[in-house]
Amino acid sequence: MEDLEREMLLIAQGNELAFNSFMNRYMDGLYYHSYGILYNKEMAEEIVSDVFLEVWKNRKKIVEVENMKAWLNTLVYRKSISCLRKEKKRHLDVSMDEMTQFCFPVTETPADHMISVEEMRSLQLAIEALPPKCKHVFFLAKIERVPYQQIAEMLDISLATVNYHIGFAMTTLKRKLKHG
């Protein structure tokens, strides 16, 4: 049995230490996703807390989740959109088209140490220049590694649209970094 499955079983049984480990594993990625939508630190932290509270309340069913990362990102996306609705004090659907911005979070990976500071800055500037919807899809696919089909379902867009955004982002980033 793999570690995540064992952890899920322990959480389902109410083990708080396992739940702490679970939260530590997913917290940063979920925060960056919510922050990218809301562009507000406090609201993003609150969304992530709400997601973990919901997971804890439904812990007995957690072992039934097939793709934990995708499920958690879907919860964050939905709660973030609900938060936007409340902020705008309206009850209409907020679609991906209505998001005016998506702030791509600054993340650090082991590969970053092999890339010069100038190259990292160029990459960050190129990513920030992407259109908001494209940046959001790119973040989910390339940073969070959410499968394309699940991104399509989460954002209520077609798989072709996800592919288009990823292709557009990659082409734009290559062009800007080549000439930048």
Salt bridges, closest charged atoms under 4 A:
ASP3 OD1 - ARG6 NH1 2.97
GLU7 OE1 - ARG25 NH1 2.50
GLU45 OE2 - LYS41 NZ 3.16
GLU54 OE1 - LYS79 NZ 2.96
ASP93 OD1 - ARG85 NH2 3.70
ASP97 OD1 - LYS133 NZ 2.89
GLU98 OE1 - ARG90 NH2 2.63
GLU108 OE2 - HIS113 NE2 3.45
GLU128 OE1 - LYS135 NZ 3.27
